Amino acid sequence: MTPGDVRSIYASGTAYTLTNTATALDFGTTDPSVVLNAPGTWLMFGRVTVQNTGATFAANRAYTFKLRRTNNTAADVTGATTTQSTDIVTTETITYTVTIPPALYTTTADSNNDAITIFGSVATVPSAGTFDVTEASIIALKIC
């Protein structure tokens, strides 16, 4: 692959319900995960859409999304984490769009299969309803 090549994924399937444990988002059909098939430096972008579905949050709760390498010694992608806060709501349905900060990611010299996935969690699950990820995507642009 040469600079300018792009790897991308748009998740599809069943919405993923966030828990209070950071885990890979699982949509059942297509999960938000890309394999970087060439060594080098990649510019990574991630985005998710979260929906309170009849949710009740009695206090603001932090929710976190991040890009994470899941193979070749799993680790978070440096700089690709965002933490935001829910509103205080009672059985409401609200949609949030969350952008994970763009980050540079460099593979090891011989790595041609680093798998990058979106992980997510919420500090405390709602006391009623669910807090679901309804969309997720990753774009990786090889820059050198």
TIVO-2410 file (N, C-alpha, C; in nm, 3 decimals):
# residues 144
REC num residu      c1      c2      c3 atome chaine
REC   1      M   0.084  -0.118   0.000     N      A
REC   1      M   0.000   0.000   0.000    CA      A
REC   1      M   0.088   0.124   0.000     C      A
REC   2      T   0.040   0.226  -0.061     N      A
REC   2      T   0.113   0.351  -0.069    CA      A
REC   2      T   0.039   0.460   0.008     C      A
REC   3      P   0.108   0.570   0.040     N      A
REC   3      P   0.037   0.679   0.106    CA      A
REC   3      P  -0.087   0.719   0.026     C      A
REC   4      G  -0.194   0.750   0.098     N      A
REC   4      G  -0.320   0.784   0.035    CA      A
REC   4      G  -0.419   0.669   0.032     C      A
REC   5      D  -0.369   0.547   0.056     N      A
REC   5      D  -0.461   0.433   0.061    CA      A
REC   5      D  -0.549   0.443   0.185     C      A
REC   6      V  -0.672   0.395   0.173     N      A
REC   6      V  -0.771   0.408   0.280    CA      A
REC   6      V  -0.829   0.272   0.316     C      A
REC   7      R  -0.846   0.251   0.444     N      A
REC   7      R  -0.920   0.135   0.497    CA      A
REC   7      R  -1.036   0.195   0.576     C      A
REC   8      S  -1.157   0.142   0.558     N      A
REC   8      S  -1.270   0.196   0.632    CA      A
REC   8      S  -1.372   0.087   0.661     C      A
REC   9      I  -1.453   0.113   0.761     N      A
REC   9      I  -1.560   0.019   0.799    CA      A
REC   9      I  -1.676   0.099   0.856     C      A
REC  10      Y  -1.795   0.056   0.821     N      A
REC  10      Y  -1.916   0.112   0.880    CA      A
REC  10      Y  -1.990  -0.005   0.943     C      A
REC  11      A  -2.013   0.001   1.072     N      A
REC  11      A  -2.077  -0.110   1.143    CA      A
REC  11      A  -2.222  -0.126   1.100     C      A
REC  12      S  -2.268  -0.250   1.099     N      A
REC  12      S  -2.409  -0.275   1.069    CA      A
REC  12      S  -2.456  -0.395   1.149     C      A
REC  13      G  -2.584  -0.401   1.168     N      A
REC  13      G  -2.644  -0.509   1.246    CA      A
REC  13      G  -2.726  -0.452   1.360     C      A
REC  14      T  -2.725  -0.522   1.472     N      A
REC  14      T  -2.803  -0.484   1.589    CA      A
REC  14      T  -2.728  -0.380   1.672     C      A
REC  15      A  -2.798  -0.280   1.720     N      A
REC  15      A  -2.736  -0.178   1.806    CA      A
REC  15      A  -2.670  -0.246   1.925     C      A
REC  16      Y  -2.558  -0.188   1.970     N      A
REC  16      Y  -2.483  -0.241   2.083    CA      A
REC  16      Y  -2.517  -0.163   2.209     C      A
REC  17      T  -2.557  -0.232   2.316     N      A
REC  17      T  -2.590  -0.167   2.443    CA      A
REC  17      T  -2.463  -0.154   2.527     C      A
REC  18      L  -2.431  -0.029   2.563     N      A
REC  18      L  -2.311  -0.004   2.644    CA      A
REC  18      L  -2.328  -0.058   2.786     C      A
REC  19      T  -2.218  -0.106   2.841     N      A
REC  19      T  -2.212  -0.150   2.980    CA      A
REC  19      T  -2.107  -0.065   3.051     C      A
REC  20      N  -2.083  -0.095   3.177     N      A
REC  20      N  -1.982  -0.019   3.252    CA      A
REC  20      N  -1.842  -0.079   3.240     C      A
REC  21      T  -1.823  -0.169   3.143     N      A
REC  21      T  -1.692  -0.227   3.115    CA      A
REC  21      T  -1.654  -0.193   2.972     C      A
REC  22      A  -1.534  -0.139   2.952     N      A
REC  22      A  -1.489  -0.106   2.817    CA      A
REC  22      A  -1.469  -0.234   2.736     C      A
REC  23      T  -1.551  -0.249   2.633     N      A
REC  23      T  -1.542  -0.367   2.546    CA      A
REC  23      T  -1.558  -0.324   2.401     C      A
REC  24      A  -1.517  -0.413   2.311     N      A
REC  24      A  -1.531  -0.389   2.168    CA      A
REC  24      A  -1.680  -0.383   2.133     C      A
REC  25      L  -1.718  -0.285   2.053     N      A
REC  25      L  -1.857  -0.274   2.009    CA      A
REC  25      L  -1.890  -0.393   1.919     C      A
REC  26      D  -2.002  -0.458   1.946     N      A
REC  26      D  -2.043  -0.578   1.874    CA      A
REC  26      D  -2.180  -0.557   1.813     C      A
REC  27      F  -2.184  -0.542   1.681     N      A
REC  27      F  -2.309  -0.520   1.611    CA      A
REC  27      F  -2.367  -0.649   1.554     C      A
REC  28      G  -2.296  -0.760   1.570     N      A
REC  28      G  -2.348  -0.888   1.526    CA      A
REC  28      G  -2.322  -0.920   1.380     C      A
REC  29      T  -2.338  -0.823   1.291     N      A
REC  29      T  -2.316  -0.847   1.148    CA      A
REC  29      T  -2.180  -0.794   1.106     C      A
REC  30      T  -2.160  -0.662   1.114     N      A
REC  30      T  -2.032  -0.600   1.081    CA      A
REC  30      T  -1.991  -0.511   1.197     C      A
REC  31      D  -1.882  -0.546   1.264     N      A
REC  31      D  -1.834  -0.470   1.378    CA      A
REC  31      D  -1.739  -0.358   1.332     C      A
REC  32      P  -1.727  -0.250   1.410     N      A
REC  32      P  -1.637  -0.141   1.372    CA      A
REC  32      P  -1.491  -0.177   1.401     C      A
REC  33      S  -1.430  -0.247   1.305     N      A
REC  33      S  -1.292  -0.292   1.318    CA      A
REC  33      S  -1.227  -0.294   1.180     C      A
REC  34      V  -1.107  -0.237   1.169     N      A
REC  34      V  -1.032  -0.240   1.044    CA      A
REC  34      V  -0.899  -0.309   1.065     C      A
REC  35      V  -0.851  -0.373   0.960     N      A
REC  35      V  -0.718  -0.434   0.962    CA      A
REC  35      V  -0.628  -0.349   0.874     C      A
REC  36      L  -0.519  -0.298   0.933     N      A
REC  36      L  -0.422  -0.218   0.860    CA      A
REC  36      L  -0.328  -0.316   0.790     C      A
REC  37      N  -0.340  -0.326   0.660     N      A
REC  37      N  -0.272  -0.432   0.587    CA      A
REC  37      N  -0.137  -0.393   0.529     C      A
REC  38      A  -0.075  -0.290   0.587     N      A
REC  38      A   0.060  -0.252   0.546    CA      A
REC  38      A   0.126  -0.176   0.662     C      A
REC  39      P   0.256  -0.198   0.681     N      A
REC  39      P   0.326  -0.123   0.785    CA      A
REC  39      P   0.337   0.025   0.746     C      A
REC  40      G   0.347   0.110   0.847     N      A
REC  40      G   0.362   0.253   0.823    CA      A
REC  40      G   0.283   0.336   0.921     C      A
REC  41      T   0.261   0.462   0.886     N      A
REC  41      T   0.187   0.554   0.971    CA      A
REC  41      T   0.050   0.579   0.908     C      A
REC  42      W  -0.051   0.571   0.991     N      A
REC  42      W  -0.191   0.585   0.949    CA      A
REC  42      W  -0.256   0.697   1.030     C      A
REC  43      L  -0.341   0.775   0.964     N      A
REC  43      L  -0.423   0.874   1.033    CA      A
REC  43      L  -0.558   0.808   1.056     C      A
REC  44      M  -0.597   0.797   1.185     N      A
REC  44      M  -0.716   0.722   1.224    CA      A
REC  44      M  -0.828   0.817   1.265     C      A
REC  45      F  -0.950   0.787   1.218     N      A
REC  45      F  -1.070   0.862   1.254    CA      A
REC  45      F  -1.176   0.763   1.303     C      A
REC  46      G  -1.248   0.798   1.408     N      A
REC  46      G  -1.358   0.714   1.456    CA      A
REC  46      G  -1.478   0.799   1.492     C      A
REC  47      R  -1.597   0.742   1.473     N      A
REC  47      R  -1.720   0.814   1.505    CA      A
REC  47      R  -1.825   0.713   1.548     C      A
REC  48      V  -1.906   0.753   1.646     N      A
REC  48      V  -2.017   0.668   1.691    CA      A
REC  48      V  -2.141   0.753   1.711     C      A
REC  49      T  -2.256   0.690   1.700     N      A
REC  49      T  -2.383   0.753   1.736    CA      A
REC  49      T  -2.440   0.673   1.852     C      A
REC  50      V  -2.473   0.745   1.960     N      A
REC  50      V  -2.525   0.682   2.081    CA      A
REC  50      V  -2.668   0.730   2.102     C      A
REC  51      Q  -2.754   0.639   2.146     N      A
REC  51      Q  -2.893   0.678   2.169    CA      A
REC  51      Q  -2.939   0.629   2.306     C      A
REC  52      N  -2.987   0.726   2.388     N      A
REC  52      N  -3.062   0.689   2.508    CA      A
REC  52      N  -3.195   0.636   2.456     C      A
REC  53      T  -3.231   0.516   2.491     N      A
REC  53      T  -3.360   0.461   2.448    CA      A
REC  53      T  -3.446   0.445   2.572     C      A
REC  54      G  -3.530   0.545   2.598     N      A
REC  54      G  -3.613   0.545   2.718    CA      A
REC  54      G  -3.529   0.543   2.845     C      A
REC  55      A  -3.411   0.602   2.839     N      A
REC  55      A  -3.316   0.592   2.948    CA      A
REC  55      A  -3.343   0.692   3.059     C      A
REC  56      T  -3.303   0.653   3.181     N      A
REC  56      T  -3.305   0.741   3.296    CA      A
REC  56      T  -3.165   0.748   3.354     C      A
REC  57      F  -3.109   0.868   3.358     N      A
REC  57      F  -2.983   0.895   3.426    CA      A
REC  57      F  -3.014   0.999   3.533     C      A
REC  58      A  -3.006   0.962   3.660     N      A
REC  58      A  -3.036   1.053   3.771    CA      A
REC  58      A  -2.925   1.155   3.792     C      A
REC  59      A  -2.808   1.127   3.735     N      A
REC  59      A  -2.694   1.219   3.741    CA      A
REC  59      A  -2.621   1.209   3.608     C      A
REC  60      N  -2.537   1.309   3.579     N      A
REC  60      N  -2.455   1.300   3.459    CA      A
REC  60      N  -2.362   1.180   3.471     C      A
REC  61      R  -2.350   1.103   3.363     N      A
REC  61      R  -2.263   0.985   3.363    CA      A
REC  61      R  -2.165   0.995   3.248     C      A
REC  62      A  -2.040   0.964   3.276     N      A
REC  62      A  -1.937   0.968   3.173    CA      A
REC  62      A  -1.948   0.846   3.083     C      A
REC  63      Y  -1.933   0.870   2.954     N      A
REC  63      Y  -1.921   0.758   2.861    CA      A
REC  63      Y  -1.795   0.780   2.778     C      A
REC  64      T  -1.729   0.670   2.744     N      A
REC  64      T  -1.598   0.675   2.681    CA      A
REC  64      T  -1.595   0.588   2.557     C      A
REC  65      F  -1.532   0.641   2.452     N      A
REC  65      F  -1.505   0.563   2.331    CA      A
REC  65      F  -1.358   0.578   2.297     C      A
REC  66      K  -1.300   0.471   2.244     N      A
REC  66      K  -1.158   0.477   2.207    CA      A
REC  66      K  -1.131   0.378   2.094     C      A
REC  67      L  -1.021   0.406   2.022     N      A
REC  67      L  -0.970   0.311   1.925    CA      A
REC  67      L  -0.866   0.226   1.995     C      A
REC  68      R  -0.869   0.095   1.969     N      A
REC  68      R  -0.779   0.003   2.039    CA      A
REC  68      R  -0.731  -0.105   1.942     C      A
REC  69      R  -0.600  -0.131   1.945     N      A
REC  69      R  -0.545  -0.246   1.871    CA      A
REC  69      R  -0.582  -0.371   1.950     C      A
REC  70      T  -0.638  -0.469   1.882     N      A
REC  70      T  -0.686  -0.588   1.951    CA      A
REC  70      T  -0.600  -0.711   1.926     C      A
REC  71      N  -0.493  -0.698   1.851     N      A
REC  71      N  -0.400  -0.809   1.828    CA      A
REC  71      N  -0.258  -0.757   1.840     C      A
REC  72      N  -0.159  -0.843   1.814     N      A
REC  72      N  -0.018  -0.800   1.818    CA      A
REC  72      N   0.013  -0.716   1.942     C      A
REC  73      T  -0.018  -0.769   2.058     N      A
REC  73      T  -0.009  -0.701   2.187    CA      A
REC  73      T  -0.110  -0.587   2.193     C      A
REC  74      A  -0.229  -0.620   2.239     N      A
REC  74      A  -0.340  -0.524   2.245    CA      A
REC  74      A  -0.301  -0.399   2.323     C      A
REC  75      A  -0.345  -0.283   2.272     N      A
REC  75      A  -0.318  -0.155   2.339    CA      A
REC  75      A  -0.407  -0.048   2.280     C      A
REC  76      D  -0.436   0.055   2.361     N      A
REC  76      D  -0.512   0.169   2.312    CA      A
REC  76      D  -0.429   0.246   2.211     C      A
REC  77      V  -0.494   0.307   2.114     N      A
REC  77      V  -0.428   0.396   2.019    CA      A
REC  77      V  -0.410   0.530   2.090     C      A
REC  78      T  -0.287   0.574   2.103     N      A
REC  78      T  -0.255   0.697   2.175    CA      A
REC  78      T  -0.330   0.817   2.115     C      A
REC  79      G  -0.400   0.890   2.201     N      A
REC  79      G  -0.470   1.010   2.160    CA      A
REC  79      G  -0.608   0.987   2.099     C      A
REC  80      A  -0.649   0.861   2.085     N      A
REC  80      A  -0.778   0.831   2.020    CA      A
REC  80      A  -0.881   0.786   2.122     C      A
REC  81      T  -0.900   0.867   2.226     N      A
REC  81      T  -0.999   0.840   2.330    CA      A
REC  81      T  -1.077   0.968   2.358     C      A
REC  82      T  -1.207   0.954   2.376     N      A
REC  82      T  -1.289   1.067   2.416    CA      A
REC  82      T  -1.383   1.024   2.528     C      A
REC  83      T  -1.400   1.111   2.625     N      A
REC  83      T  -1.496   1.089   2.732    CA      A
REC  83      T  -1.590   1.209   2.736     C      A
REC  84      Q  -1.719   1.180   2.736     N      A
REC  84      Q  -1.820   1.285   2.739    CA      A
REC  84      Q  -1.920   1.252   2.848     C      A
REC  85      S  -2.021   1.335   2.863     N      A
REC  85      S  -2.115   1.319   2.972    CA      A
REC  85      S  -2.258   1.313   2.920     C      A
REC  86      T  -2.338   1.226   2.981     N      A
REC  86      T  -2.480   1.221   2.948    CA      A
REC  86      T  -2.551   1.340   3.010     C      A
REC  87      D  -2.671   1.364   2.965     N      A
REC  87      D  -2.759   1.459   3.032    CA      A
REC  87      D  -2.829   1.386   3.147     C      A
REC  88      I  -2.887   1.462   3.238     N      A
REC  88      I  -2.976   1.404   3.339    CA      A
REC  88      I  -3.112   1.393   3.273     C      A
REC  89      V  -3.163   1.271   3.258     N      A
REC  89      V  -3.289   1.250   3.186    CA      A
REC  89      V  -3.374   1.145   3.257     C      A
REC  90      T  -3.503   1.150   3.233     N      A
REC  90      T  -3.597   1.052   3.286    CA      A
REC  90      T  -3.675   0.993   3.169     C      A
REC  91      T  -3.652   0.867   3.142     N      A
REC  91      T  -3.717   0.790   3.034    CA      A
REC  91      T  -3.730   0.868   2.904     C      A
REC  92      E  -3.620   0.927   2.861     N      A
REC  92      E  -3.619   1.001   2.736    CA      A
REC  92      E  -3.538   0.928   2.631     C      A
REC  93      T  -3.564   0.961   2.506     N      A
REC  93      T  -3.483   0.910   2.396    CA      A
REC  93      T  -3.411   1.028   2.334     C      A
REC  94      I  -3.277   1.024   2.341     N      A
REC  94      I  -3.191   1.132   2.294    CA      A
REC  94      I  -3.077   1.068   2.215     C      A
REC  95      T  -3.035   1.132   2.107     N      A
REC  95      T  -2.924   1.081   2.026    CA      A
REC  95      T  -2.805   1.174   2.037     C      A
REC  96      Y  -2.685   1.115   2.055     N      A
REC  96      Y  -2.559   1.188   2.061    CA      A
REC  96      Y  -2.470   1.139   1.946     C      A
REC  97      T  -2.401   1.229   1.880     N      A
REC  97      T  -2.297   1.190   1.785    CA      A
REC  97      T  -2.163   1.220   1.850     C      A
REC  98      V  -2.075   1.122   1.852     N      A
REC  98      V  -1.947   1.134   1.921    CA      A
REC  98      V  -1.834   1.112   1.821     C      A
REC  99      T  -1.742   1.207   1.815     N      A
REC  99      T  -1.625   1.193   1.730    CA      A
REC  99      T  -1.506   1.158   1.818     C      A
REC 100      I  -1.440   1.048   1.785     N      A
REC 100      I  -1.317   1.011   1.854    CA      A
REC 100      I  -1.207   1.099   1.794     C      A
REC 101      P  -1.121   1.160   1.877     N      A
REC 101      P  -1.018   1.249   1.822    CA      A
REC 101      P  -0.931   1.177   1.718     C      A
REC 102      P  -0.903   1.244   1.606     N      A
REC 102      P  -0.812   1.184   1.508    CA      A
REC 102      P  -0.676   1.158   1.573     C      A
REC 103      A  -0.612   1.052   1.531     N      A
REC 103      A  -0.482   1.018   1.591    CA      A
REC 103      A  -0.392   0.954   1.487     C      A
REC 104      L  -0.262   0.978   1.502     N      A
REC 104      L  -0.163   0.910   1.420    CA      A
REC 104      L  -0.130   0.777   1.485     C      A
REC 105      Y  -0.123   0.674   1.405     N      A
REC 105      Y  -0.091   0.540   1.455    CA      A
REC 105      Y   0.017   0.482   1.364     C      A
REC 106      T   0.126   0.435   1.425     N      A
REC 106      T   0.235   0.375   1.348    CA      A
REC 106      T   0.248   0.228   1.384     C      A
REC 107      T   0.242   0.145   1.282     N      A
REC 107      T   0.260   0.000   1.303    CA      A
REC 107      T   0.408  -0.028   1.326     C      A
REC 108      T   0.438  -0.147   1.371     N      A
REC 108      T   0.579  -0.188   1.377    CA      A
REC 108      T   0.628  -0.207   1.234     C      A
REC 109      A   0.757  -0.212   1.215     N      A
REC 109      A   0.816  -0.216   1.081    CA      A
REC 109      A   0.764  -0.331   0.996     C      A
REC 110      D   0.733  -0.444   1.056     N      A
REC 110      D   0.692  -0.560   0.976    CA      A
REC 110      D   0.545  -0.597   0.994     C      A
REC 111      S   0.467  -0.513   1.062     N      A
REC 111      S   0.327  -0.548   1.088    CA      A
REC 111      S   0.240  -0.515   0.968     C      A
REC 112      N   0.167  -0.614   0.920     N      A
REC 112      N   0.075  -0.592   0.810    CA      A
REC 112      N  -0.064  -0.646   0.843     C      A
REC 113      N  -0.095  -0.649   0.974     N      A
REC 113      N  -0.226  -0.701   1.012    CA      A
REC 113      N  -0.278  -0.644   1.144     C      A
REC 114      D  -0.236  -0.523   1.182     N      A
REC 114      D  -0.288  -0.464   1.306    CA      A
REC 114      D  -0.439  -0.442   1.292     C      A
REC 115      A  -0.515  -0.494   1.388     N      A
REC 115      A  -0.661  -0.480   1.389    CA      A
REC 115      A  -0.699  -0.370   1.488     C      A
REC 116      I  -0.768  -0.268   1.439     N      A
REC 116      I  -0.809  -0.154   1.520    CA      A
REC 116      I  -0.962  -0.157   1.534     C      A
REC 117      T  -1.009  -0.147   1.658     N      A
REC 117      T  -1.151  -0.162   1.689    CA      A
REC 117      T  -1.195  -0.047   1.779     C      A
REC 118      I  -1.324  -0.014   1.774     N      A
REC 118      I  -1.380   0.085   1.867    CA      A
REC 118      I  -1.428   0.012   1.992     C      A
REC 119      F  -1.384   0.063   2.108     N      A
REC 119      F  -1.429   0.014   2.238    CA      A
REC 119      F  -1.515   0.123   2.300     C      A
REC 120      G  -1.612   0.084   2.383     N      A
REC 120      G  -1.696   0.183   2.449    CA      A
REC 120      G  -1.745   0.136   2.584     C      A
REC 121      S  -1.782   0.234   2.668     N      A
REC 121      S  -1.839   0.203   2.800    CA      A
REC 121      S  -1.911   0.327   2.852     C      A
REC 122      V  -1.996   0.305   2.953     N      A
REC 122      V  -2.060   0.414   3.026    CA      A
REC 122      V  -2.034   0.388   3.174     C      A
REC 123      A  -2.004   0.493   3.250     N      A
REC 123      A  -1.965   0.475   3.391    CA      A
REC 123      A  -2.070   0.400   3.471     C      A
REC 124      T  -2.196   0.436   3.452     N      A
REC 124      T  -2.306   0.370   3.522    CA      A
REC 124      T  -2.419   0.351   3.421     C      A
REC 125      V  -2.468   0.229   3.408     N      A
REC 125      V  -2.577   0.205   3.314    CA      A
REC 125      V  -2.703   0.276   3.363     C      A
REC 126      P  -2.792   0.313   3.271     N      A
REC 126      P  -2.913   0.384   3.315    CA      A
REC 126      P  -3.000   0.295   3.404     C      A
REC 127      S  -3.073   0.359   3.496     N      A
REC 127      S  -3.160   0.283   3.586    CA      A
REC 127      S  -3.286   0.234   3.515     C      A
REC 128      A  -3.318   0.292   3.401     N      A
REC 128      A  -3.427   0.246   3.316    CA      A
REC 128      A  -3.382   0.266   3.172     C      A
REC 129      G  -3.433   0.186   3.081     N      A
REC 129      G  -3.398   0.198   2.941    CA      A
REC 129      G  -3.257   0.151   2.912     C      A
REC 130      T  -3.208   0.186   2.793     N      A
REC 130      T  -3.074   0.144   2.752    CA      A
REC 130      T  -2.998   0.261   2.693     C      A
REC 131      F  -2.868   0.246   2.686     N      A
REC 131      F  -2.777   0.344   2.626    CA      A
REC 131      F  -2.706   0.269   2.515     C      A
REC 132      D  -2.752   0.288   2.390     N      A
REC 132      D  -2.712   0.204   2.277    CA      A
REC 132      D  -2.625   0.278   2.177     C      A
REC 133      V  -2.530   0.205   2.119     N      A
REC 133      V  -2.455   0.256   2.004    CA      A
REC 133      V  -2.529   0.207   1.881     C      A
REC 134      T  -2.581   0.301   1.801     N      A
REC 134      T  -2.660   0.265   1.684    CA      A
REC 134      T  -2.581   0.271   1.554     C      A
REC 135      E  -2.470   0.344   1.552     N      A
REC 135      E  -2.383   0.354   1.436    CA      A
REC 135      E  -2.240   0.367   1.484     C      A
REC 136      A  -2.146   0.317   1.403     N      A
REC 136      A  -2.003   0.334   1.434    CA      A
REC 136      A  -1.923   0.317   1.306     C      A
REC 137      S  -1.814   0.393   1.296     N      A
REC 137      S  -1.730   0.381   1.179    CA      A
REC 137      S  -1.585   0.415   1.213     C      A
REC 138      I  -1.495   0.360   1.133     N      A
REC 138      I  -1.352   0.390   1.141    CA      A
REC 138      I  -1.303   0.417   1.000     C      A
REC 139      I  -1.219   0.519   0.988     N      A
REC 139      I  -1.147   0.544   0.863    CA      A
REC 139      I  -1.000   0.551   0.897     C      A
REC 140      A  -0.917   0.480   0.821     N      A
REC 140      A  -0.772   0.481   0.839    CA      A
REC 140      A  -0.710   0.522   0.706     C      A
REC 141      L  -0.633   0.631   0.708     N      A
REC 141      L  -0.567   0.682   0.588    CA      A
REC 141      L  -0.416   0.665   0.603     C      A
REC 142      K  -0.355   0.589   0.514     N      A
REC 142      K  -0.210   0.567   0.521    CA      A
REC 142      K  -0.140   0.694   0.474     C      A
REC 143      I  -0.054   0.750   0.559     N      A
REC 143      I   0.012   0.875   0.523    CA      A
REC 143      I   0.161   0.856   0.494     C      A
REC 144      C   0.221   0.746   0.540     N      A
REC 144      C   0.358   0.714   0.500    CA      A
REC 144      C   0.393   0.574   0.545     C      A
***
